[in-house]
Amino acid sequence: MIFKQQSLLRNAFAVVLTLALLSACASGEVSSNNSPISNQFVLSAGDIGESGATEIIRFRTEDSEDLWGSVFGQGEIAIVLSHMRGRDQSSWFPFARLVSEAGYKVLTFDFRGYGKSTGTKNTRMDRDLEAAVAYVRAYGAKQVVLIGASMGGTASIELAPEVEAQAVAALSPPTSFGRVNALDAVKSMLIPLLLIVAENDPPFTGDARSLETAAAATQFLELPGQQHGTNLFSEHSDQISGILLSFIGRWTDDSLIAVEETES
């Protein structure tokens, strides 16, 4: 099966802002004439703290909300991680570090209303994720994989066909969340889908089964316990990480993975 990729033309207007490079420009604005997105600002890794991120960024949605994110690693395959309700992007940091070490570029971000991101919580996750994908595409991603937890998983599933993701994975996704409806999306979706859920996490266990039944190309993993979303890592970290990495590798072009250069 061949999955096409293309840039998000209707999001080409998205203005991406990133945090000022504190060590280089105390005065603020630096522009890049060579960048497809203007007003690029970056906080260097040395100033970021313990997250392990390469950059801290700020980017803008179609409806003018400013979202904050963290970029890990490099490469032409981007993995966009979306958090669950009541948590923020930091819930994905350990996995983001692991994936970046495998040669992928990873973007975590805070949905509107979470962390420093502007806007009202738990609304328009679709626009937020769309802007996140537009960001990684604009900065060189040739392939994108979406992974989300709970409401972030629902948004990832619904948006995957629109952004022509290579694959999508969701941990404990509800079939719908607000205006976002994953169940409707999977009925016509041909993109590979991985669903991970705890066996005793109602109603999400049943929701995941409903998504599995409706989808055309699905891999399903039901784990012991009752943990939800990224909390599943607390009891099944190695298993989930291994399955997600294998899933990413199966549906992406390994020639695009960043290879660390060694000194001769």
C-alpha positions, -999 to +999 in steps of 0.1 A: +000+000+000+014+034-009+006+064+011+011+098-005+026+128+013+021+165+005+025+198+022-005+214+039-013+240+014-042+255+031-020+260+062+008+276+043-002+310+057+003+298+093+027+321+110+052+302+131+068+320+160+095+304+182+111+316+214+140+341+212+175+327+213+184+341+247+221+338+244+223+354+209+196+380+208+184+397+240+166+423+219+142+399+203+134+396+167+155+377+142+141+368+107+152+342+082+147+351+046+154+316+035+127+300+058+093+292+044+079+306+076+089+341+088+100+352+123+119+321+134+130+322+170+147+294+189+156+287+225+189+268+225+190+233+240+214+245+267+188+268+281+158+244+279+164+224+311+159+187+317+133+180+290+160+169+266+145+189+238+165+205+210+144+236+207+114+252+224+090+267+198+059+288+195+036+285+165+002+299+155-030+281+146-054+290+118-076+309+143-047+328+158-039+309+190-003+307+200+008+271+209+041+262+226+060+231+217+093+212+221+113+197+193+135+167+199+161+153+175+163+157+138+155+140+105+130+141+077+105+119+095+085+138+121+065+122+150+039+145+164+028+136+199-005+150+213-013+149+250-044+138+268-069+159+288-056+171+322-019+166+312+004+186+290+032+179+265+056+169+293+038+136+296+053+127+263+089+138+270+104+104+280+091+088+249+100+118+228+137+114+239+136+077+231+122+083+196+146+111+188+175+088+197+163+064+171+168+091+144+134+108+142+124+144+147+097+146+174+073+175+182+054+176+215+031+206+221+005+220+245-030+221+232-047+255+235-053+265+272-026+241+285+009+253+296+017+286+280-006+280+250-034+306+245-070+298+241-097+278+258-089+242+270-103+211+253-116+229+222-104+228+186-078+201+191-081+196+154-068+231+145-040+228+171-028+195+157-032+208+121-009+237+130+016+213+146+018+192+114+021+224+093+051+234+114+070+202+110+062+201+073+075+236+068+108+227+085+116+198+064+095+168+074+088+146+044+068+120+063+047+125+094+033+100+120+007+111+145+005+096+180-019+108+206-032+099+241-069+100+249-084+132+234-050+137+216-055+102+201-090+111+189-077+142+172-048+123+157-071+097+141-095+123+127-068+145+112-046+117+098-063+114+064-065+152+060-027+157+066-018+125+047+000+110+077+020+078+070+004+062+101-014+071+133-014+055+168-037+063+197-035+054+234-070+050+250-088+072+225-125+079+229-145+076+197-153+113+199-143+143+219-163+175+214-165+183+177-137+157+169-151+123+158-126+095+153-152+069+146-165+086+116-130+092+103-119+055+105-148+042+085-132+055+053-096+057+065-069+036+048-040+049+068-024+023+092-039+026+127-025+013+160-048+013+190-035+007+226-058+005+256-060-011+290-084-040+295-102-023+324-105+013+313-142+019+307-156+034+285-123+037+266-117-001+262-150-004+244-143+028+224-111+013+212-128-019+202-154+001+182-126+019+164-109-013+156-141-028+142-148+002+120-112+007+107-098-010+076-062-013+086-058-017+124-033-031+149-048-036+183-031-040+217-050-045+249-029-044+281-036-056+316-047-030+342-067+002+341-042+030+333-053+056+308-034+074+280+002+081+287-003+068+322+000+034+305+038+039+303+040+037+341+033+000+339+041-010+304+068+014+292+091-010+275+063-029+257+045+002+245+077+020+234+088-010+215+055-015+197+053+022+188+088+023+175+082-008+154+050+007+141+067+039+131+095+020+114+071-003+095+052+026+078+080+051+072+110+053+048+141+044+068+163+062+043+149+095+058+160+086+094+187+109+107+221+091+109+245+103+135+279+111+119+309+095+135+344+109+134+368+090+112 
